Every structure is written in structure tokens, then in C-alpha cells.
Amino acid sequence: MGEYDDLTVAELKDLLREAGLPLSGKKADLVARLDDAGADAPVAEKEVAEVADESAEDSSDEADADDDFDDDDFDDEEEWDDEEMIHIARQKPELDDATKEALVARKAQYKKQPTFRRQEWFRYKRLSKPGWRKPKGYQSSQRLNRKYRSPMVRIGFGKVIGARGLHPSGFSEVMVHRPDDLEVIDPKTEAARIGKTVGKRKRIAIHEKADELGIRVLNRRRNI
């Protein structure tokens, strides 16, 4: 058995990366490439034991240092990094029981709702992109409700009235285009949706003001 057979693929790739060799191929190819290149062998058991002893000593020193722990030992930059790692939950609306039941019923209806397709969507690519259009041809198979055509939008597919117009989260959407538009929003029941024509600079200002007012932005961009 070769000296590299007991190593994992990740460890083999680390050795290849240090030697400046390609990383592609199966494990057998990686082992053969290391054997041909004569790369440094893995760390011997003796060296591993020495490293383990050193790490044990370091851990004991750190344990002693923890007894004298003080919050002032950390600078502001480290505290800021810790704050960025804290998960902040999204705002939730304050809904009554009837609205909550309506949202649950609407979600169940969506699972049973068929996909409404435009007439001749399977024949012309340009017709498969836009949304629903009512068929108006006199001899239209879809208008005549033939079985082999996709279903039409009908009043029977309507959703629960109590949840009509609400976002899946339960908020009522309010379109905003500038930071001042956030002042008329009730953060308990309404959420903001930024218009698509708003630029990056104004969008950042809207994000900052929404955080100050405690308003949820439905189409918030994280990387701007």
C-alpha cells in the first residue's frame, strides 16, 4: 500500500495544491500524480503527536487566560464582526385569527390550482412567455373548453376574500419610490415594495430609513 492511499481526496488535493500540480481526476489519479512528482510525504506519526502536545499546552494556557476574561480586551472592530454574524429575524405582521386562517386556506388552494397557459403557448415560443390572455377565437378549442386544452381562468378559481391582495407573509404591500413614502406605512400591517425604476443610491436610503422605522422591505437587496 502506498503512503498516500490512506489519505482522503481533500488531503490529496491539498498536497497537490502545495506542489503546484493539477487537482482533476479520481483518487487513483491523484495518488499516481503524487507518486510521480515525488511530493512530500504526509506528516509522520511522531510529528503529529508533537503537534497534538503543543495544541494541548496552548489550550491549557487559553483556559487559564479565560479566568481573567474582560470585555475590554476586544476592540470595536471585533465586536462589529460579531454583530454582523447575529441573525436578525424578519418583521411579522400583527394579524387576527380570521386573516391567519384565510392565508392558510389560500395557500392550500394554490397547490390545487392548475397552471393557466395562453392559447397556442406550446406552438409559439413568444406566447409561452407572457401571462394569461383570454381566448377570443370563434373556433378556439380553449374557449370552447375542449378537454385536451389547458383550463381557462374562471370565477371558481378565486381565492379566499379575507386574504385577497395580501403578501404571503401577511403584509399589505405599499409601493414606495423615495424614503419619504415610508412615513405613511403602518409597520404592524403594511410592508414596503420598492419600485423597479428606483436607483441604487435612493434604494440604499430607503433601506436605511425602513430599518429606522421598523418597516419590512419585501424586495430588499442584500448586496448593494
MODELLER restraints for C-alpha pairs under 7 A, 6 or more apart:
rsr = mdl.restraints
at = mdl.atoms
rsr.add(forms.Gaussian(group=physical.xy_distance, feature=features.Distance(at['CA:4:A'], at['CA:31:A']), mean=6.10, stdev=0.5))
rsr.add(forms.Gaussian(group=physical.xy_distance, feature=features.Distance(at['CA:9:A'], at['CA:27:A']), mean=6.06, stdev=0.5))
rsr.add(forms.Gaussian(group=physical.xy_distance, feature=features.Distance(at['CA:12:A'], at['CA:30:A']), mean=6.64, stdev=0.5))
rsr.add(forms.Gaussian(group=physical.xy_distance, feature=features.Distance(at['CA:13:A'], at['CA:23:A']), mean=5.86, stdev=0.5))
rsr.add(forms.Gaussian(group=physical.xy_distance, feature=features.Distance(at['CA:16:A'], at['CA:22:A']), mean=6.74, stdev=0.5))
rsr.add(forms.Gaussian(group=physical.xy_distance, feature=features.Distance(at['CA:16:A'], at['CA:23:A']), mean=6.50, stdev=0.5))
rsr.add(forms.Gaussian(group=physical.xy_distance, feature=features.Distance(at['CA:16:A'], at['CA:34:A']), mean=6.98, stdev=0.5))
rsr.add(forms.Gaussian(group=physical.xy_distance, feature=features.Distance(at['CA:19:A'], at['CA:39:A']), mean=6.69, stdev=0.5))
rsr.add(forms.Gaussian(group=physical.xy_distance, feature=features.Distance(at['CA:91:A'], at['CA:216:A']), mean=5.99, stdev=0.5))
rsr.add(forms.Gaussian(group=physical.xy_distance, feature=features.Distance(at['CA:93:A'], at['CA:170:A']), mean=6.22, stdev=0.5))
rsr.add(forms.Gaussian(group=physical.xy_distance, feature=features.Distance(at['CA:93:A'], at['CA:171:A']), mean=5.96, stdev=0.5))
rsr.add(forms.Gaussian(group=physical.xy_distance, feature=features.Distance(at['CA:93:A'], at['CA:188:A']), mean=5.25, stdev=0.5))
rsr.add(forms.Gaussian(group=physical.xy_distance, feature=features.Distance(at['CA:93:A'], at['CA:189:A']), mean=5.13, stdev=0.5))
rsr.add(forms.Gaussian(group=physical.xy_distance, feature=features.Distance(at['CA:94:A'], at['CA:188:A']), mean=5.57, stdev=0.5))
rsr.add(forms.Gaussian(group=physical.xy_distance, feature=features.Distance(at['CA:94:A'], at['CA:189:A']), mean=6.05, stdev=0.5))
rsr.add(forms.Gaussian(group=physical.xy_distance, feature=features.Distance(at['CA:99:A'], at['CA:162:A']), mean=5.94, stdev=0.5))
rsr.add(forms.Gaussian(group=physical.xy_distance, feature=features.Distance(at['CA:99:A'], at['CA:163:A']), mean=6.34, stdev=0.5))
rsr.add(forms.Gaussian(group=physical.xy_distance, feature=features.Distance(at['CA:102:A'], at['CA:160:A']), mean=6.11, stdev=0.5))
rsr.add(forms.Gaussian(group=physical.xy_distance, feature=features.Distance(at['CA:102:A'], at['CA:162:A']), mean=5.61, stdev=0.5))
rsr.add(forms.Gaussian(group=physical.xy_distance, feature=features.Distance(at['CA:102:A'], at['CA:163:A']), mean=5.38, stdev=0.5))
rsr.add(forms.Gaussian(group=physical.xy_distance, feature=features.Distance(at['CA:103:A'], at['CA:163:A']), mean=5.52, stdev=0.5))
rsr.add(forms.Gaussian(group=physical.xy_distance, feature=features.Distance(at['CA:106:A'], at['CA:159:A']), mean=5.93, stdev=0.5))
rsr.add(forms.Gaussian(group=physical.xy_distance, feature=features.Distance(at['CA:106:A'], at['CA:160:A']), mean=5.93, stdev=0.5))
rsr.add(forms.Gaussian(group=physical.xy_distance, feature=features.Distance(at['CA:116:A'], at['CA:132:A']), mean=6.34, stdev=0.5))
rsr.add(forms.Gaussian(group=physical.xy_distance, feature=features.Distance(at['CA:116:A'], at['CA:150:A']), mean=6.77, stdev=0.5))
rsr.add(forms.Gaussian(group=physical.xy_distance, feature=features.Distance(at['CA:116:A'], at['CA:151:A']), mean=6.36, stdev=0.5))
rsr.add(forms.Gaussian(group=physical.xy_distance, feature=features.Distance(at['CA:116:A'], at['CA:152:A']), mean=6.42, stdev=0.5))
rsr.add(forms.Gaussian(group=physical.xy_distance, feature=features.Distance(at['CA:116:A'], at['CA:153:A']), mean=6.82, stdev=0.5))
rsr.add(forms.Gaussian(group=physical.xy_distance, feature=features.Distance(at['CA:117:A'], at['CA:132:A']), mean=5.91, stdev=0.5))
rsr.add(forms.Gaussian(group=physical.xy_distance, feature=features.Distance(at['CA:117:A'], at['CA:150:A']), mean=6.43, stdev=0.5))
rsr.add(forms.Gaussian(group=physical.xy_distance, feature=features.Distance(at['CA:118:A'], at['CA:127:A']), mean=6.59, stdev=0.5))
rsr.add(forms.Gaussian(group=physical.xy_distance, feature=features.Distance(at['CA:118:A'], at['CA:128:A']), mean=6.89, stdev=0.5))
rsr.add(forms.Gaussian(group=physical.xy_distance, feature=features.Distance(at['CA:118:A'], at['CA:131:A']), mean=6.83, stdev=0.5))
rsr.add(forms.Gaussian(group=physical.xy_distance, feature=features.Distance(at['CA:118:A'], at['CA:132:A']), mean=5.15, stdev=0.5))
rsr.add(forms.Gaussian(group=physical.xy_distance, feature=features.Distance(at['CA:118:A'], at['CA:133:A']), mean=5.53, stdev=0.5))
rsr.add(forms.Gaussian(group=physical.xy_distance, feature=features.Distance(at['CA:119:A'], at['CA:135:A']), mean=6.27, stdev=0.5))
rsr.add(forms.Gaussian(group=physical.xy_distance, feature=features.Distance(at['CA:119:A'], at['CA:142:A']), mean=6.79, stdev=0.5))
rsr.add(forms.Gaussian(group=physical.xy_distance, feature=features.Distance(at['CA:120:A'], at['CA:127:A']), mean=6.98, stdev=0.5))
rsr.add(forms.Gaussian(group=physical.xy_distance, feature=features.Distance(at['CA:121:A'], at['CA:127:A']), mean=4.87, stdev=0.5))
rsr.add(forms.Gaussian(group=physical.xy_distance, feature=features.Distance(at['CA:121:A'], at['CA:128:A']), mean=4.61, stdev=0.5))
rsr.add(forms.Gaussian(group=physical.xy_distance, feature=features.Distance(at['CA:122:A'], at['CA:128:A']), mean=6.86, stdev=0.5))
rsr.add(forms.Gaussian(group=physical.xy_distance, feature=features.Distance(at['CA:135:A'], at['CA:142:A']), mean=6.73, stdev=0.5))
rsr.add(forms.Gaussian(group=physical.xy_distance, feature=features.Distance(at['CA:135:A'], at['CA:143:A']), mean=5.60, stdev=0.5))
rsr.add(forms.Gaussian(group=physical.xy_distance, feature=features.Distance(at['CA:136:A'], at['CA:143:A']), mean=6.87, stdev=0.5))
rsr.add(forms.Gaussian(group=physical.xy_distance, feature=features.Distance(at['CA:141:A'], at['CA:149:A']), mean=6.71, stdev=0.5))
rsr.add(forms.Gaussian(group=physical.xy_distance, feature=features.Distance(at['CA:142:A'], at['CA:149:A']), mean=5.47, stdev=0.5))
rsr.add(forms.Gaussian(group=physical.xy_distance, feature=features.Distance(at['CA:142:A'], at['CA:150:A']), mean=6.76, stdev=0.5))
rsr.add(forms.Gaussian(group=physical.xy_distance, feature=features.Distance(at['CA:165:A'], at['CA:172:A']), mean=6.99, stdev=0.5))
rsr.add(forms.Gaussian(group=physical.xy_distance, feature=features.Distance(at['CA:166:A'], at['CA:172:A']), mean=5.05, stdev=0.5))
rsr.add(forms.Gaussian(group=physical.xy_distance, feature=features.Distance(at['CA:167:A'], at['CA:173:A']), mean=6.73, stdev=0.5))
rsr.add(forms.Gaussian(group=physical.xy_distance, feature=features.Distance(at['CA:171:A'], at['CA:189:A']), mean=5.41, stdev=0.5))
rsr.add(forms.Gaussian(group=physical.xy_distance, feature=features.Distance(at['CA:171:A'], at['CA:190:A']), mean=4.99, stdev=0.5))
rsr.add(forms.Gaussian(group=physical.xy_distance, feature=features.Distance(at['CA:171:A'], at['CA:191:A']), mean=5.70, stdev=0.5))
rsr.add(forms.Gaussian(group=physical.xy_distance, feature=features.Distance(at['CA:172:A'], at['CA:189:A']), mean=6.33, stdev=0.5))
rsr.add(forms.Gaussian(group=physical.xy_distance, feature=features.Distance(at['CA:172:A'], at['CA:190:A']), mean=4.61, stdev=0.5))
rsr.add(forms.Gaussian(group=physical.xy_distance, feature=features.Distance(at['CA:172:A'], at['CA:191:A']), mean=6.03, stdev=0.5))
rsr.add(forms.Gaussian(group=physical.xy_distance, feature=features.Distance(at['CA:173:A'], at['CA:190:A']), mean=5.97, stdev=0.5))
rsr.add(forms.Gaussian(group=physical.xy_distance, feature=features.Distance(at['CA:173:A'], at['CA:191:A']), mean=5.21, stdev=0.5))
rsr.add(forms.Gaussian(group=physical.xy_distance, feature=features.Distance(at['CA:173:A'], at['CA:192:A']), mean=5.81, stdev=0.5))
rsr.add(forms.Gaussian(group=physical.xy_distance, feature=features.Distance(at['CA:173:A'], at['CA:193:A']), mean=6.33, stdev=0.5))
rsr.add(forms.Gaussian(group=physical.xy_distance, feature=features.Distance(at['CA:174:A'], at['CA:190:A']), mean=6.80, stdev=0.5))
rsr.add(forms.Gaussian(group=physical.xy_distance, feature=features.Distance(at['CA:174:A'], at['CA:191:A']), mean=6.08, stdev=0.5))
rsr.add(forms.Gaussian(group=physical.xy_distance, feature=features.Distance(at['CA:174:A'], at['CA:192:A']), mean=4.94, stdev=0.5))
rsr.add(forms.Gaussian(group=physical.xy_distance, feature=features.Distance(at['CA:174:A'], at['CA:193:A']), mean=5.90, stdev=0.5))
rsr.add(forms.Gaussian(group=physical.xy_distance, feature=features.Distance(at['CA:175:A'], at['CA:192:A']), mean=5.93, stdev=0.5))
rsr.add(forms.Gaussian(group=physical.xy_distance, feature=features.Distance(at['CA:175:A'], at['CA:193:A']), mean=4.88, stdev=0.5))
rsr.add(forms.Gaussian(group=physical.xy_distance, feature=features.Distance(at['CA:175:A'], at['CA:194:A']), mean=5.89, stdev=0.5))
rsr.add(forms.Gaussian(group=physical.xy_distance, feature=features.Distance(at['CA:175:A'], at['CA:195:A']), mean=6.39, stdev=0.5))
rsr.add(forms.Gaussian(group=physical.xy_distance, feature=features.Distance(at['CA:176:A'], at['CA:182:A']), mean=6.93, stdev=0.5))
rsr.add(forms.Gaussian(group=physical.xy_distance, feature=features.Distance(at['CA:176:A'], at['CA:192:A']), mean=6.35, stdev=0.5))
rsr.add(forms.Gaussian(group=physical.xy_distance, feature=features.Distance(at['CA:176:A'], at['CA:193:A']), mean=6.03, stdev=0.5))
rsr.add(forms.Gaussian(group=physical.xy_distance, feature=features.Distance(at['CA:176:A'], at['CA:194:A']), mean=5.05, stdev=0.5))
rsr.add(forms.Gaussian(group=physical.xy_distance, feature=features.Distance(at['CA:176:A'], at['CA:195:A']), mean=6.14, stdev=0.5))
rsr.add(forms.Gaussian(group=physical.xy_distance, feature=features.Distance(at['CA:177:A'], at['CA:194:A']), mean=5.96, stdev=0.5))
rsr.add(forms.Gaussian(group=physical.xy_distance, feature=features.Distance(at['CA:177:A'], at['CA:195:A']), mean=5.62, stdev=0.5))
rsr.add(forms.Gaussian(group=physical.xy_distance, feature=features.Distance(at['CA:177:A'], at['CA:198:A']), mean=6.13, stdev=0.5))
rsr.add(forms.Gaussian(group=physical.xy_distance, feature=features.Distance(at['CA:178:A'], at['CA:202:A']), mean=6.66, stdev=0.5))
rsr.add(forms.Gaussian(group=physical.xy_distance, feature=features.Distance(at['CA:178:A'], at['CA:206:A']), mean=6.47, stdev=0.5))
rsr.add(forms.Gaussian(group=physical.xy_distance, feature=features.Distance(at['CA:179:A'], at['CA:205:A']), mean=6.42, stdev=0.5))
rsr.add(forms.Gaussian(group=physical.xy_distance, feature=features.Distance(at['CA:179:A'], at['CA:206:A']), mean=4.74, stdev=0.5))
rsr.add(forms.Gaussian(group=physical.xy_distance, feature=features.Distance(at['CA:179:A'], at['CA:209:A']), mean=6.53, stdev=0.5))
rsr.add(forms.Gaussian(group=physical.xy_distance, feature=features.Distance(at['CA:182:A'], at['CA:210:A']), mean=6.96, stdev=0.5))
rsr.add(forms.Gaussian(group=physical.xy_distance, feature=features.Distance(at['CA:187:A'], at['CA:214:A']), mean=6.39, stdev=0.5))
rsr.add(forms.Gaussian(group=physical.xy_distance, feature=features.Distance(at['CA:187:A'], at['CA:215:A']), mean=4.99, stdev=0.5))
rsr.add(forms.Gaussian(group=physical.xy_distance, feature=features.Distance(at['CA:191:A'], at['CA:215:A']), mean=6.16, stdev=0.5))
rsr.add(forms.Gaussian(group=physical.xy_distance, feature=features.Distance(at['CA:191:A'], at['CA:216:A']), mean=5.18, stdev=0.5))
rsr.add(forms.Gaussian(group=physical.xy_distance, feature=features.Distance(at['CA:191:A'], at['CA:217:A']), mean=5.99, stdev=0.5))
rsr.add(forms.Gaussian(group=physical.xy_distance, feature=features.Distance(at['CA:191:A'], at['CA:218:A']), mean=6.69, stdev=0.5))
rsr.add(forms.Gaussian(group=physical.xy_distance, feature=features.Distance(at['CA:192:A'], at['CA:216:A']), mean=6.22, stdev=0.5))
rsr.add(forms.Gaussian(group=physical.xy_distance, feature=features.Distance(at['CA:192:A'], at['CA:217:A']), mean=4.80, stdev=0.5))
rsr.add(forms.Gaussian(group=physical.xy_distance, feature=features.Distance(at['CA:192:A'], at['CA:218:A']), mean=6.14, stdev=0.5))
rsr.add(forms.Gaussian(group=physical.xy_distance, feature=features.Distance(at['CA:193:A'], at['CA:217:A']), mean=5.78, stdev=0.5))
rsr.add(forms.Gaussian(group=physical.xy_distance, feature=features.Distance(at['CA:193:A'], at['CA:218:A']), mean=5.44, stdev=0.5))
rsr.add(forms.Gaussian(group=physical.xy_distance, feature=features.Distance(at['CA:193:A'], at['CA:219:A']), mean=5.89, stdev=0.5))
rsr.add(forms.Gaussian(group=physical.xy_distance, feature=features.Distance(at['CA:194:A'], at['CA:219:A']), mean=6.67, stdev=0.5))
rsr.add(forms.Gaussian(group=physical.xy_distance, feature=features.Distance(at['CA:210:A'], at['CA:216:A']), mean=6.76, stdev=0.5))
